[in-house]
Amino acid sequence: MIEWILILLAIAAVAGLLGMNSVSGIALTGAKWLAIIVVILFLLVLFGVIGLAS
């Protein structure tokens, strides 16, 4: 999931440099939502709400 965040951030940066503001905004919004999901999952694992090891 971290890879997708980095890919979307790179797309947003390139689109921003080329003047495609709508594409840049969409990519940045996607990266932001994925980052929020990653942080929430990390906190759930950290506090033991969900376990990844069997």
C-alpha positions as CSV (number, residue, x, y, z in Angstrom):
1,M,0.0,0.0,0.0
2,I,2.9,2.3,0.7
3,E,4.0,1.8,-3.0
4,W,0.7,3.0,-4.2
5,I,1.0,6.1,-2.0
6,L,4.4,6.9,-3.5
7,I,3.2,6.2,-7.0
8,L,0.2,8.6,-6.5
9,L,2.5,11.3,-5.0
10,A,4.8,11.0,-8.0
11,I,1.9,11.3,-10.4
12,A,0.6,14.3,-8.5
13,A,4.0,16.0,-8.6
14,V,4.5,15.4,-12.4
15,A,0.9,16.5,-13.2
16,G,1.4,19.6,-11.0
17,L,4.5,20.5,-12.9
18,L,2.8,20.0,-16.2
19,G,-0.2,22.2,-15.2
20,M,-2.7,19.4,-15.0
21,N,-4.3,20.6,-11.7
22,S,-7.3,18.3,-11.8
23,V,-5.2,15.1,-12.3
24,S,-2.8,16.3,-9.6
25,G,-5.7,16.9,-7.2
26,I,-7.2,13.5,-7.8
27,A,-3.8,11.7,-7.3
28,L,-3.1,13.7,-4.2
29,T,-6.6,12.9,-2.7
30,G,-6.0,9.2,-3.4
31,A,-2.6,9.3,-1.8
32,K,-4.1,11.1,1.2
33,W,-6.9,8.5,1.7
34,L,-4.5,5.6,1.4
35,A,-2.1,7.2,3.9
36,I,-5.1,7.6,6.3
37,I,-6.0,3.9,5.8
38,V,-2.3,2.8,6.5
39,V,-2.1,4.9,9.7
40,I,-5.4,3.4,11.0
41,L,-4.3,-0.1,10.2
42,F,-1.0,0.5,11.9
43,L,-2.7,1.8,15.0
44,L,-5.0,-1.1,15.1
45,V,-2.1,-3.6,14.9
46,L,-0.1,-1.5,17.4
47,F,-2.9,-1.6,20.0
48,G,-3.6,-5.3,19.4
49,V,-7.1,-4.9,18.0
50,I,-6.2,-7.0,15.0
51,G,-3.4,-9.5,14.8
52,L,-1.4,-10.3,11.8
53,A,0.4,-13.3,13.1
54,S,-1.4,-16.6,13.5
